[in-house]
Amino acid sequence: MRALAQWRHEGAPMQLHPGDVGYYWQFGPEKTAAALRTWRREGRILAVGLIDGPELVRLAVAPEAQEDEALARQMADDVTRPERGVLAGDKAHVEALWQGRFRQVLLDDGWEPDEPWIPMARDLSGPVADSGLRIEAVGPERVEDRVAVHRGAFAGSKFDAERWRAMAAGTPYAHARCLVGYNDQGDAVAATTVWSAGPGRPGLVEPLGVHGDHQGHGYGRAIALAAAAALRDMGASSATVCAEGSNAAAVAAYRSAGFQPQPAVPDLRRVG
């Protein structure tokens, strides 16, 4: 977590954030540890991977190592060969959203661009406008609202109170905050979790959602503003998020909350 946090700085490409691991912590510390891989040289971590299911690995590389040829080829070998235990599925995907040597090695080896992702960031040097919702931080007394919004926003989600408690007990959550937004009728309509990488570093919004029964009322913009305000309060230099290129509504909501889109970057998929 310390290495991932240290690699985050303004102007750096979007890659695996401590908050991504923190969100995965909902499955417990043992499963989270088992899902992590590190690449080291002389005892120093140069890259980190999070195996997010049998077909996806999400990656980060130290800024000074992104053009390191030997590291890129070792990582590519580990990802490409199923017996290495990084990716076991036939439909393997790699989320490497920076234009470094590792990504080029995979492309040269026949991997193909797949789903485009749009990194977005909002500068937090100035104040953030009021969200227009009543925003409450989530503690034990608001877990059910947090869970209800999440499950109502993401079809098929199995997120529940037990998973929230596991996430909140994780190491990264010491630098996180969970928020629920309520409308004028007192309904829990939107929720998010924000993750700091430390003062003066970009924070992460992951996840953010509006309950399906309350979409179309501007609550996406409102909870995105609340997320940005929370990260600014935590000392983050910017609020960042990565939106699926196909999710036009999410991109529009973030843009209306002041998040500026960067060029889309596709993840990569193994062919054959």
C-alpha contacts under 8 A as a table, 3 or more apart, distances in Angstrom:
res1	aa1	res2	aa2	distance
1	M	4	L	5.19
1	M	5	A	6.13
1	M	18	P	5.56
1	M	172	P	7.34
2	R	5	A	5.14
2	R	6	Q	6.13
3	A	6	Q	5.15
3	A	7	W	6.37
3	A	45	I	7.08
4	L	7	W	5.34
4	L	8	R	6.82
4	L	16	L	7.27
4	L	17	H	6.00
4	L	18	P	5.79
4	L	48	V	7.72
4	L	60	A	7.38
5	A	8	R	5.47
5	A	17	H	6.91
5	A	18	P	6.12
5	A	197	A	4.81
5	A	198	G	7.05
6	Q	9	H	7.68
6	Q	197	A	7.68
7	W	61	V	7.93
7	W	62	A	5.86
7	W	63	P	6.47
8	R	12	A	6.57
8	R	17	H	7.63
8	R	197	A	7.13
8	R	201	R	6.12
8	R	202	P	6.36
9	H	12	A	5.61
9	H	200	G	7.98
9	H	201	R	5.34
9	H	202	P	6.21
10	E	201	R	6.85
10	E	202	P	6.55
10	E	237	S	7.63
10	E	238	S	7.83
12	A	63	P	7.82
13	P	97	L	7.02
13	P	98	W	5.49
14	M	97	L	6.09
14	M	98	W	6.72
14	M	119	P	6.47
14	M	242	C	7.76
15	Q	58	R	7.78
15	Q	59	L	6.36
15	Q	60	A	5.19
15	Q	61	V	8.00
15	Q	96	A	6.75
15	Q	97	L	6.03
15	Q	98	W	7.07
16	L	20	D	6.38
16	L	21	V	8.00
16	L	48	V	7.91
16	L	49	G	7.76
16	L	50	L	7.96
16	L	58	R	6.23
16	L	59	L	5.38
16	L	60	A	4.98
17	H	20	D	5.30
17	H	21	V	7.04
17	H	60	A	7.82
17	H	197	A	7.72
17	H	204	L	7.27
18	P	21	V	5.33
18	P	22	G	6.15
18	P	172	P	6.60
18	P	195	W	7.49
18	P	196	S	7.96
18	P	197	A	6.63
19	G	22	G	4.59
19	G	23	Y	6.00
19	G	172	P	6.65
19	G	173	Y	7.98
19	G	176	A	7.84
19	G	194	V	7.56
19	G	195	W	5.04
19	G	196	S	7.27
19	G	197	A	7.82
19	G	204	L	6.37
19	G	206	E	7.10
20	D	23	Y	5.25
20	D	24	Y	6.37
20	D	206	E	7.09
21	V	24	Y	4.99
21	V	25	W	6.24
21	V	32	T	7.48
21	V	50	L	7.34
21	V	172	P	7.57
22	G	25	W	5.07
22	G	26	Q	7.70
22	G	167	M	6.56
22	G	170	G	6.67
22	G	171	T	7.38
22	G	172	P	5.04
22	G	173	Y	6.25
23	Y	26	Q	6.13
23	Y	167	M	6.26
23	Y	206	E	7.30
24	Y	27	F	6.27
24	Y	32	T	6.56
24	Y	167	M	7.38
25	W	28	G	5.19
25	W	29	P	6.08
25	W	31	K	7.84
25	W	32	T	5.67
25	W	166	A	6.53
25	W	167	M	4.89
25	W	170	G	6.13
26	Q	163	R	4.57
26	Q	164	W	6.06
26	Q	165	R	7.39
26	Q	166	A	4.87
26	Q	167	M	4.13
26	Q	168	A	7.86
27	F	31	K	6.10
27	F	32	T	6.71
27	F	163	R	6.44
27	F	166	A	6.82
27	F	167	M	7.51
28	G	31	K	5.66
28	G	32	T	6.18
28	G	163	R	7.98
28	G	166	A	5.71
28	G	167	M	7.27
28	G	170	G	7.84
29	P	32	T	5.00
29	P	33	A	6.02
29	P	170	G	7.09
30	E	33	A	5.23
30	E	34	A	6.19
31	K	34	A	4.98
31	K	35	A	6.17
32	T	35	A	5.12
32	T	36	L	6.56
33	A	36	L	5.37
35	A	50	L	5.62
35	A	51	I	4.96
35	A	52	D	7.15
36	L	48	V	7.12
36	L	49	G	5.67
36	L	50	L	4.74
36	L	51	I	6.33
37	R	48	V	5.68
37	R	49	G	4.98
37	R	50	L	6.50
37	R	51	I	7.88
37	R	86	V	7.84
38	T	45	I	6.49
38	T	46	L	7.50
38	T	47	A	5.69
38	T	48	V	4.54
38	T	49	G	6.33
39	W	45	I	5.85
39	W	46	L	5.68
39	W	47	A	5.09
39	W	48	V	6.44
39	W	71	L	7.93
39	W	75	M	7.71
40	R	43	G	5.73
40	R	44	R	5.15
40	R	45	I	4.39
40	R	46	L	5.44
40	R	47	A	7.16
41	R	44	R	5.30
41	R	45	I	6.69
41	R	46	L	7.02
45	I	48	V	7.54
46	L	61	V	5.88
46	L	62	A	5.27
46	L	65	A	6.63
47	A	59	L	7.27
47	A	60	A	5.58
47	A	61	V	4.24
47	A	62	A	6.07
48	V	59	L	5.75
48	V	60	A	5.37
48	V	61	V	6.55
49	G	57	V	6.23
49	G	58	R	5.53
49	G	59	L	4.43
49	G	60	A	6.55
50	L	57	V	5.48
50	L	58	R	5.16
50	L	59	L	6.44
51	I	54	P	7.15
51	I	56	L	6.01
51	I	57	V	4.40
51	I	58	R	6.51
51	I	86	V	6.65
51	I	87	L	7.34
52	D	55	E	7.41
52	D	56	L	5.33
52	D	57	V	5.67
52	D	58	R	7.03
53	G	56	L	5.82
53	G	57	V	7.71
54	P	87	L	5.85
54	P	88	A	5.53
54	P	89	G	5.31
54	P	92	A	7.72
55	E	87	L	5.85
55	E	88	A	6.58
55	E	89	G	4.87
55	E	90	D	7.34
55	E	91	K	5.93
55	E	92	A	4.40
55	E	93	H	5.77
56	L	87	L	6.87
56	L	92	A	5.93
56	L	93	H	4.73
56	L	94	V	5.69
56	L	95	E	7.31
57	V	86	V	7.35
57	V	87	L	7.03
57	V	93	H	6.60
57	V	94	V	5.14
57	V	95	E	6.22
58	R	94	V	6.09
58	R	95	E	4.67
58	R	96	A	6.56
59	L	94	V	7.65
59	L	95	E	6.20
59	L	96	A	5.67
60	A	96	A	7.20
61	V	65	A	6.46
61	V	66	Q	6.04
62	A	65	A	5.27
62	A	66	Q	6.49
63	P	66	Q	5.67
64	E	67	E	7.50
65	A	68	D	4.96
65	A	71	L	7.63
66	Q	72	A	7.82
66	Q	100	G	5.13
66	Q	101	R	6.09
66	Q	102	F	7.28
67	E	72	A	7.56
67	E	100	G	5.66
67	E	101	R	4.83
67	E	102	F	7.56
68	D	71	L	5.46
68	D	72	A	6.11
68	D	101	R	6.77
69	E	72	A	5.14
69	E	73	R	6.21
69	E	101	R	6.57
69	E	102	F	7.76
70	A	73	R	5.30
70	A	74	Q	6.19
71	L	74	Q	5.15
71	L	75	M	6.09
71	L	102	F	7.79
72	A	75	M	5.20
72	A	76	A	6.08
72	A	101	R	5.95
72	A	102	F	4.24
72	A	103	R	7.97
72	A	105	V	6.98
73	R	76	A	4.99
73	R	77	D	6.05
73	R	102	F	6.84
73	R	105	V	6.86
74	Q	77	D	5.08
74	Q	78	D	6.20
75	M	78	D	5.08
75	M	79	V	6.13
75	M	102	F	7.21
76	A	79	V	5.12
76	A	80	T	5.88
76	A	102	F	6.72
76	A	105	V	6.97
76	A	106	L	6.39
77	D	80	T	5.15
77	D	81	R	6.08
78	D	81	R	5.72
78	D	82	P	7.80
78	D	84	R	5.54
78	D	85	G	7.84
78	D	86	V	6.58
79	V	82	P	7.15
79	V	84	R	7.29
79	V	86	V	5.66
79	V	87	L	6.08
80	T	87	L	7.54
81	R	84	R	5.70
81	R	85	G	7.90
81	R	87	L	7.75
82	P	85	G	5.66
82	P	86	V	6.70
82	P	87	L	5.63
82	P	88	A	5.02
82	P	89	G	7.82
83	E	86	V	7.95
83	E	88	A	7.62
84	R	87	L	7.71
85	G	88	A	6.39
87	L	92	A	6.37
88	A	92	A	7.47
89	G	92	A	5.54
90	D	270	R	7.89
90	D	272	G	7.73
91	K	269	R	6.98
91	K	270	R	6.37
91	K	271	V	7.66
92	A	269	R	5.72
92	A	270	R	5.40
93	H	267	D	6.97
93	H	268	L	5.56
93	H	269	R	4.36
93	H	270	R	6.35
94	V	267	D	5.87
94	V	268	L	5.18
94	V	269	R	6.35
95	E	267	D	4.81
95	E	268	L	6.57
96	A	103	R	6.54
96	A	267	D	6.23
96	A	268	L	7.58
97	L	265	V	5.87
97	L	266	P	7.10
97	L	267	D	6.61
98	W	103	R	7.47
98	W	265	V	7.90
99	Q	103	R	6.45
99	Q	104	Q	7.58
100	G	103	R	5.69
100	G	104	Q	6.63
101	R	104	Q	5.10
101	R	105	V	6.16
102	F	105	V	5.15
102	F	106	L	6.51
103	R	106	L	5.34
103	R	107	L	6.40
104	Q	107	L	5.01
104	Q	108	D	6.04
105	V	108	D	5.06
105	V	109	D	6.18
106	L	109	D	4.96
106	L	110	G	6.52
106	L	111	W	5.46
107	L	110	G	5.26
107	L	111	W	4.82
107	L	112	E	6.27
108	D	111	W	7.24
110	G	270	R	7.43
110	G	271	V	6.93
111	W	268	L	6.22
111	W	269	R	5.61
111	W	270	R	4.82
111	W	271	V	5.88
112	E	268	L	5.43
112	E	269	R	5.42
112	E	270	R	6.60
112	E	271	V	6.91
113	P	116	P	7.96
113	P	266	P	5.51
113	P	267	D	5.89
113	P	268	L	4.59
113	P	269	R	6.37
114	D	266	P	5.45
114	D	267	D	5.41
114	D	268	L	5.32
114	D	269	R	6.04
115	E	244	E	7.57
115	E	245	G	7.43
115	E	266	P	5.18
115	E	267	D	5.78
115	E	268	L	7.74
116	P	244	E	6.47
116	P	245	G	5.30
116	P	246	S	7.70
116	P	264	A	5.86
116	P	265	V	5.32
116	P	266	P	3.74
116	P	267	D	6.36
117	W	242	C	6.31
117	W	243	A	5.68
117	W	244	E	4.71
117	W	245	G	5.05
117	W	264	A	5.35
117	W	265	V	5.31
117	W	266	P	5.65
117	W	267	D	7.33
118	I	242	C	5.51
118	I	243	A	5.16
118	I	244	E	6.20
118	I	245	G	5.75
118	I	261	P	6.39
118	I	262	Q	6.31
118	I	263	P	6.46
118	I	264	A	4.44
118	I	265	V	6.44
119	P	240	T	7.31
119	P	241	V	6.01
119	P	242	C	4.36
119	P	243	A	6.42
119	P	261	P	5.98
119	P	262	Q	5.47
119	P	263	P	7.26
119	P	264	A	6.80
119	P	265	V	7.91
120	M	240	T	5.64
120	M	241	V	5.35
120	M	242	C	5.96
120	M	243	A	7.44
120	M	254	Y	7.86
120	M	259	F	5.60
120	M	260	Q	5.22
120	M	261	P	4.34
120	M	262	Q	5.84
121	A	238	S	6.49
121	A	239	A	5.52
121	A	240	T	4.33
121	A	241	V	6.48
121	A	259	F	4.85
121	A	260	Q	5.29
121	A	261	P	6.72
121	A	262	Q	7.95
122	R	228	A	7.51
122	R	238	S	5.42
122	R	239	A	5.13
122	R	240	T	6.48
122	R	258	G	5.81
122	R	259	F	4.30
122	R	260	Q	6.08
123	D	126	G	7.50
123	D	237	S	6.59
123	D	238	S	4.54
123	D	239	A	6.68
123	D	259	F	7.83
124	L	127	P	6.93
124	L	128	V	7.50
124	L	228	A	7.35
124	L	232	R	5.77
124	L	236	A	7.13
124	L	237	S	5.45
124	L	238	S	4.85
124	L	239	A	7.00
125	S	232	R	7.97
125	S	237	S	6.62
125	S	238	S	7.67
127	P	229	A	7.66
128	V	225	L	6.84
128	V	228	A	7.00
128	V	229	A	5.59
129	A	225	L	6.97
129	A	229	A	8.00
130	D	225	L	7.20
130	D	226	A	7.45
131	S	221	R	7.73
131	S	222	A	4.49
131	S	223	I	6.66
131	S	225	L	5.48
131	S	226	A	5.70
132	G	222	A	6.40
133	L	181	G	5.70
133	L	182	Y	5.79
133	L	183	N	5.78
133	L	184	D	7.69
133	L	219	Y	7.92
133	L	222	A	6.62
133	L	223	I	7.77
134	R	181	G	5.57
134	R	182	Y	5.15
134	R	183	N	6.67
134	R	184	D	7.99
135	I	179	L	6.54
135	I	180	V	5.74
135	I	181	G	4.59
135	I	182	Y	6.47
135	I	226	A	7.26
136	E	179	L	5.66
136	E	180	V	5.42
136	E	181	G	6.51
137	A	177	R	6.94
137	A	178	C	5.73
137	A	179	L	4.61
137	A	180	V	6.49
138	V	141	E	7.36
138	V	142	R	5.26
138	V	143	V	6.34
138	V	146	R	7.19
138	V	177	R	7.60
138	V	178	C	5.27
138	V	179	L	5.55
138	V	180	V	6.72
139	G	142	R	5.56
139	G	143	V	6.40
140	P	143	V	5.47
141	E	144	E	7.67
142	R	145	D	5.41
142	R	146	R	6.35
143	V	146	R	4.98
143	V	147	V	6.09
143	V	161	A	6.15
143	V	164	W	7.36
144	E	147	V	5.09
144	E	148	A	5.99
144	E	161	A	6.60
145	D	148	A	5.08
145	D	149	V	6.21
145	D	180	V	7.38
145	D	188	A	6.17
146	R	149	V	5.45
146	R	150	H	6.30
146	R	179	L	7.71
146	R	180	V	6.18
146	R	188	A	7.90
146	R	191	A	6.34
147	V	150	H	5.12
147	V	151	R	6.13
147	V	159	F	6.55
147	V	160	D	5.59
147	V	161	A	6.41
147	V	164	W	7.79
148	A	151	R	5.33
148	A	152	G	6.01
148	A	211	H	7.94
149	V	152	G	5.02
149	V	153	A	6.01
149	V	188	A	6.69
149	V	189	V	6.30
149	V	190	A	6.01
149	V	191	A	6.33
149	V	209	G	7.29
149	V	210	V	6.60
149	V	211	H	4.99
150	H	153	A	5.10
150	H	154	F	6.11
150	H	157	S	7.63
150	H	159	F	7.25
150	H	190	A	7.97
150	H	191	A	6.94
150	H	209	G	6.37
150	H	210	V	7.54
150	H	211	H	6.88
151	R	154	F	5.37
151	R	155	A	6.47
151	R	156	G	7.30
151	R	157	S	5.50
151	R	158	K	7.21
151	R	159	F	6.70
151	R	211	H	7.63
152	G	155	A	6.69
152	G	210	V	7.50
152	G	211	H	4.57
152	G	212	G	5.38
152	G	213	D	7.47
153	A	209	G	5.36
153	A	210	V	5.23
153	A	211	H	4.35
153	A	212	G	5.29
154	F	157	S	5.69
154	F	209	G	7.39
159	F	163	R	6.06
159	F	164	W	7.31
160	D	163	R	5.33
160	D	164	W	6.28
161	A	164	W	4.99
161	A	165	R	6.17
162	E	165	R	5.17
162	E	166	A	6.28
163	R	166	A	5.03
163	R	167	M	6.15
164	W	167	M	5.06
164	W	168	A	6.04
165	R	168	A	5.00
165	R	169	A	6.09
166	A	169	A	5.15
166	A	170	G	6.47
167	M	170	G	5.27
167	M	173	Y	6.93
168	A	173	Y	5.48
168	A	174	A	7.98
169	A	173	Y	6.82
170	G	173	Y	5.52
170	G	174	A	7.53
171	T	174	A	5.98
172	P	175	H	5.82
172	P	176	A	6.95
172	P	195	W	7.81
173	Y	176	A	4.66
173	Y	177	R	7.32
173	Y	195	W	7.39
175	H	195	W	6.00
175	H	196	S	5.30
175	H	197	A	7.33
175	H	198	G	7.60
176	A	193	T	7.03
176	A	194	V	5.50
176	A	195	W	4.34
176	A	196	S	5.96
177	R	193	T	5.69
177	R	194	V	5.40
177	R	195	W	6.71
177	R	230	A	7.59
178	C	191	A	7.55
178	C	192	T	5.90
178	C	193	T	4.26
178	C	194	V	6.44
179	L	191	A	5.49
179	L	192	T	5.38
179	L	193	T	6.17
179	L	227	A	7.71
180	V	188	A	6.61
180	V	189	V	7.56
180	V	190	A	5.82
180	V	191	A	4.31
180	V	192	T	6.70
181	G	188	A	5.82
181	G	189	V	5.89
181	G	190	A	5.03
181	G	191	A	5.95
181	G	223	I	6.57
182	Y	185	Q	7.65
182	Y	186	G	5.39
182	Y	187	D	5.21
182	Y	188	A	4.50
182	Y	189	V	5.65
182	Y	190	A	7.17
183	N	186	G	5.33
183	N	187	D	5.56
183	N	188	A	6.80
183	N	189	V	6.62
184	D	187	D	7.47
189	V	210	V	5.84
189	V	211	H	5.42
189	V	214	H	5.99
189	V	219	Y	7.25
190	A	208	L	7.66
190	A	209	G	5.74
190	A	210	V	4.24
190	A	211	H	5.97
190	A	219	Y	6.53
190	A	220	G	7.15
190	A	223	I	6.31
191	A	208	L	5.88
191	A	209	G	5.70
191	A	210	V	6.60
191	A	223	I	6.64
192	T	205	V	7.12
192	T	206	E	6.77
192	T	207	P	5.51
192	T	208	L	4.22
192	T	209	G	6.46
192	T	223	I	7.10
192	T	227	A	6.93
193	T	205	V	6.13
193	T	206	E	5.61
193	T	207	P	5.81
193	T	208	L	6.77
193	T	227	A	7.51
194	V	203	G	7.10
194	V	204	L	5.65
194	V	205	V	4.62
194	V	206	E	6.10
194	V	207	P	7.78
194	V	227	A	6.30
194	V	230	A	7.50
194	V	231	L	6.74
195	W	203	G	5.54
195	W	204	L	5.07
195	W	205	V	6.50
195	W	206	E	7.54
195	W	231	L	7.49
196	S	199	P	7.60
196	S	201	R	7.60
196	S	202	P	7.16
196	S	203	G	4.52
196	S	204	L	6.55
196	S	231	L	6.82
196	S	234	M	7.03
196	S	235	G	7.99
196	S	236	A	6.41
197	A	201	R	5.87
197	A	202	P	6.54
197	A	203	G	5.75
197	A	236	A	7.53
198	G	201	R	5.69
198	G	203	G	7.87
198	G	235	G	7.15
198	G	236	A	6.70
199	P	234	M	7.09
199	P	235	G	4.55
199	P	236	A	5.24
199	P	237	S	7.17
200	G	235	G	6.08
200	G	236	A	5.16
200	G	237	S	4.74
201	R	235	G	7.89
201	R	236	A	5.25
201	R	237	S	5.12
201	R	238	S	7.04
202	P	236	A	5.47
202	P	237	S	5.24
202	P	238	S	4.69
202	P	239	A	5.86
202	P	240	T	6.55
203	G	231	L	6.39
203	G	236	A	5.55
203	G	237	S	7.32
203	G	238	S	6.09
203	G	239	A	5.02
203	G	240	T	6.00
204	L	239	A	5.80
204	L	240	T	4.95
204	L	241	V	5.91
205	V	208	L	6.79
205	V	227	A	6.82
205	V	239	A	6.86
205	V	240	T	6.18
205	V	241	V	5.41
206	E	241	V	7.14
208	L	223	I	7.64
208	L	224	A	7.55
209	G	220	G	6.97
210	V	214	H	6.76
210	V	215	Q	6.17
210	V	219	Y	6.65
210	V	220	G	6.07
211	H	214	H	5.47
211	H	215	Q	6.45
212	G	215	Q	5.50
214	H	217	H	6.78
214	H	219	Y	7.79
215	Q	218	G	7.41
215	Q	219	Y	6.99
215	Q	220	G	7.80
216	G	219	Y	7.46
218	G	221	R	5.53
218	G	222	A	6.40
218	G	253	A	7.73
219	Y	222	A	4.77
219	Y	223	I	6.06
220	G	223	I	5.43
220	G	224	A	6.15
220	G	250	A	7.56
220	G	253	A	5.59
220	G	254	Y	7.62
221	R	224	A	5.11
221	R	225	L	6.22
221	R	253	A	4.80
221	R	254	Y	6.17
221	R	256	S	6.17
221	R	257	A	5.32
222	A	225	L	5.18
222	A	226	A	6.32
222	A	257	A	7.40
223	I	226	A	4.84
223	I	227	A	6.07
224	A	227	A	4.98
224	A	228	A	6.28
224	A	253	A	7.63
224	A	254	Y	6.38
224	A	257	A	6.15
225	L	228	A	5.10
225	L	229	A	6.17
225	L	257	A	5.58
226	A	229	A	5.05
226	A	230	A	6.13
227	A	230	A	5.16
227	A	231	L	6.29
227	A	239	A	7.85
228	A	231	L	5.20
228	A	232	R	6.18
228	A	238	S	7.80
228	A	239	A	5.66
229	A	232	R	5.09
229	A	233	D	6.18
230	A	233	D	5.03
230	A	234	M	6.28
231	L	234	M	4.90
231	L	235	G	6.40
231	L	236	A	5.38
231	L	238	S	7.60
231	L	239	A	6.57
232	R	235	G	5.11
232	R	236	A	5.21
232	R	237	S	6.98
232	R	238	S	7.37
232	R	239	A	7.93
233	D	236	A	7.50
236	A	239	A	7.09
239	A	259	F	7.88
240	T	259	F	7.76
243	A	247	N	7.07
243	A	250	A	6.84
243	A	251	V	6.34
244	E	247	N	5.33
244	E	251	V	7.91
245	G	248	A	6.78
245	G	251	V	7.65
245	G	264	A	7.27
247	N	250	A	5.54
247	N	251	V	6.48
248	A	251	V	5.12
248	A	252	A	6.08
249	A	252	A	5.13
249	A	253	A	6.16
250	A	253	A	5.09
250	A	254	Y	6.26
251	V	254	Y	5.30
251	V	255	R	6.14
252	A	255	R	5.05
252	A	256	S	6.14
253	A	256	S	5.20
253	A	257	A	6.43
254	Y	257	A	5.04
254	Y	258	G	6.53
254	Y	259	F	5.29
254	Y	260	Q	7.94
255	R	258	G	5.15
255	R	259	F	4.77
255	R	260	Q	6.04
255	R	261	P	7.36
256	S	259	F	7.23
